[in-house]
Amino acid sequence: MLTVVLDAGPLIAACKFETQGRLVVDHLLLSGCRIVIAPSVEEEVAVLGAGYPDGVVAGERIAQGDIQVMPVANRRWARHLAAYALGDGEKDSIELCGQVEGVQALVTDDYLAFVAAIRLDLEAWMLPDLVVKLAKRGSLTIRVAAAILETVRPRYRAGVIEYSLVQLVEGKHGESSGTG
């Protein structure tokens, strides 16, 4: 099982976009991905965002126990993170990465949160990276992963999606896609 901490941006995207008759969040969950979020992310997405379809979806998955909400037990990096002027969701998500057993990565779309996490020696991914990782593990088919990437394309700069699509091909064949 792949365990990740999601920040608000990727959670919203996963609960908003649908491909092949299923929301991206459900593709992730069905692939065996364990999604953990901080209470501040739940507040931002499922409570304050309850008037939006993605907020409703997030709230439903949380209520069903499919997305786990875990409190931040301690503020190990509070001083460091304060200097970045991050939002509560970003700070709490980074702190959770150091507290939840088995977390492989922080999944965030926030540039400063990404940089702060990397500088703390945490693994940081964007949602497309998570999709590629699941495909490389065999938890998502290449076809489904590619469809998800195409579906979330409006949320990301072209280079992010193009790189992720190349990674899918390389993962499938074990070699560069530029060989023919």
C-alpha positions as CSV (number, residue, x, y, z in Angstrom):
1,M,0.0,0.0,0.0
2,L,1.2,3.5,-0.9
3,T,0.6,6.0,1.9
4,V,0.6,9.7,1.0
5,V,-0.4,13.0,2.7
6,L,-2.5,15.1,0.4
7,D,-2.6,18.9,0.7
8,A,-5.8,20.7,-0.3
9,G,-5.0,21.4,-4.0
10,P,-4.4,17.8,-5.0
11,L,-7.4,16.7,-2.9
12,I,-9.7,19.1,-4.7
13,A,-8.4,18.1,-8.1
14,A,-8.8,14.4,-7.2
15,C,-12.4,15.0,-6.1
16,K,-13.2,17.2,-9.0
17,F,-12.0,15.4,-12.1
18,E,-13.5,12.2,-13.5
19,T,-12.2,9.7,-16.0
20,Q,-13.6,6.5,-17.3
21,G,-16.8,6.9,-15.2
22,R,-14.9,7.3,-11.9
23,L,-13.6,10.2,-10.0
24,V,-9.8,10.4,-9.8
25,V,-9.9,10.1,-6.0
26,D,-11.8,6.8,-6.4
27,H,-9.2,5.5,-8.9
28,L,-6.5,6.3,-6.3
29,L,-8.4,4.7,-3.4
30,L,-9.2,1.6,-5.5
31,S,-5.5,1.2,-6.4
32,G,-4.7,0.7,-2.8
33,C,-3.5,4.2,-2.1
34,R,-3.9,5.3,1.5
35,I,-4.8,9.0,1.6
36,V,-4.1,10.9,4.8
37,I,-5.0,14.6,5.4
38,A,-4.7,17.1,8.2
39,P,-7.8,18.5,9.9
40,S,-7.0,21.9,8.4
41,V,-7.1,20.4,4.9
42,E,-10.5,18.7,5.8
43,E,-11.7,22.1,7.0
44,E,-10.6,23.9,3.8
45,V,-11.9,21.3,1.3
46,A,-14.8,19.5,2.9
47,V,-16.2,22.0,5.4
48,L,-15.6,25.4,3.8
49,G,-15.8,23.8,0.4
50,A,-19.1,22.0,1.2
51,G,-20.9,24.1,-1.3
52,Y,-18.8,22.8,-4.2
53,P,-19.1,19.3,-5.7
54,D,-15.5,18.4,-4.9
55,G,-16.0,19.4,-1.3
56,V,-19.0,17.2,-1.1
57,V,-17.0,14.3,-2.5
58,A,-14.2,14.8,-0.1
59,G,-16.6,15.0,2.8
60,E,-18.2,11.7,1.7
61,R,-14.9,9.9,1.4
62,I,-13.8,11.2,4.8
63,A,-17.1,10.1,6.4
64,Q,-16.8,6.7,4.8
65,G,-13.2,6.4,6.2
66,D,-11.7,6.1,2.8
67,I,-9.7,9.3,3.4
68,Q,-8.1,9.4,6.9
69,V,-8.0,12.7,8.9
70,M,-5.1,12.7,11.3
71,P,-4.3,15.4,13.8
72,V,-0.8,16.9,13.9
73,A,0.7,15.6,17.1
74,N,3.6,17.9,17.3
75,R,5.1,20.9,15.5
76,R,8.6,19.6,14.8
77,W,9.3,22.0,12.0
78,A,7.1,25.0,13.0
79,R,9.9,27.5,13.1
80,H,11.3,26.5,9.7
81,L,7.8,26.4,8.1
82,A,6.8,29.8,9.6
83,A,9.6,31.4,7.5
84,Y,7.8,30.2,4.3
85,A,4.5,31.9,5.1
86,L,2.6,28.8,4.2
87,G,-1.1,28.3,4.9
88,D,-2.2,26.1,7.7
89,G,-3.0,23.2,5.4
90,E,0.4,23.2,3.8
91,K,2.2,23.4,7.2
92,D,0.1,20.7,8.8
93,S,0.5,18.4,5.8
94,I,4.3,18.7,5.9
95,E,4.2,18.1,9.7
96,L,2.0,15.0,9.2
97,C,4.6,13.5,6.8
98,G,7.0,13.3,9.7
99,Q,4.4,11.7,12.0
100,V,2.3,9.2,10.1
101,E,4.0,5.8,9.9
102,G,4.8,4.6,6.4
103,V,4.2,7.9,4.5
104,Q,6.0,7.9,1.2
105,A,5.3,11.4,0.2
106,L,3.6,14.8,0.6
107,V,1.4,15.4,-2.5
108,T,1.0,19.1,-3.0
109,D,0.6,21.6,-5.8
110,D,1.9,24.5,-3.7
111,Y,5.4,25.5,-4.9
112,L,6.6,26.8,-1.6
113,A,5.2,23.7,0.3
114,F,7.0,21.5,-2.3
115,V,10.3,23.4,-1.7
116,A,9.9,23.4,2.1
117,A,9.2,19.7,2.1
118,I,12.2,18.9,-0.1
119,R,14.5,21.0,2.1
120,L,13.3,19.0,5.1
121,D,14.4,15.8,3.3
122,L,10.8,14.7,2.7
123,E,9.6,13.2,-0.6
124,A,7.3,15.7,-2.3
125,W,5.1,14.9,-5.4
126,M,2.4,16.6,-7.4
127,L,-0.8,14.6,-8.2
128,P,0.5,13.5,-11.6
129,D,3.6,12.1,-9.8
130,L,1.4,10.0,-7.6
131,V,-0.5,8.7,-10.6
132,V,2.8,7.7,-12.3
133,K,4.0,6.0,-9.1
134,L,0.8,3.9,-8.8
135,A,1.1,2.9,-12.5
136,K,4.8,1.9,-12.1
137,R,3.7,-0.3,-9.1
138,G,1.1,-1.9,-11.2
139,S,-1.7,-0.5,-9.0
140,L,-3.1,1.5,-12.0
141,T,-3.0,0.4,-15.6
142,I,-1.0,2.6,-18.0
143,R,-4.2,3.3,-19.9
144,V,-6.1,4.4,-16.7
145,A,-3.1,6.5,-15.5
146,A,-2.7,8.2,-18.9
147,A,-6.5,8.9,-18.9
148,I,-6.2,10.5,-15.4
149,L,-3.3,12.6,-16.5
150,E,-5.2,13.9,-19.5
151,T,-8.2,14.6,-17.3
152,V,-6.2,16.7,-14.8
153,R,-4.3,18.4,-17.6
154,P,-6.2,21.8,-17.1
155,R,-4.9,22.0,-13.6
156,Y,-1.2,21.8,-14.5
157,R,1.3,23.5,-16.8
158,A,1.8,21.4,-20.0
159,G,5.4,20.4,-19.0
160,V,4.1,18.6,-15.8
161,I,1.7,16.4,-17.7
162,E,4.0,15.8,-20.7
163,Y,6.8,14.7,-18.3
164,S,4.4,12.4,-16.5
165,L,3.2,10.8,-19.7
166,V,6.8,10.1,-20.7
167,Q,7.4,8.6,-17.3
168,L,4.4,6.2,-17.9
169,V,5.9,5.0,-21.2
170,E,9.4,4.6,-19.6
171,G,7.8,2.7,-16.7
172,K,6.0,0.4,-19.1
173,H,8.9,-0.4,-21.3
174,G,11.8,0.1,-19.0
175,E,13.5,2.5,-21.5
176,S,13.2,5.9,-22.9
177,S,10.3,6.7,-25.1
178,G,12.6,8.5,-27.5
179,T,14.1,5.3,-28.9
180,G,11.7,4.9,-31.7
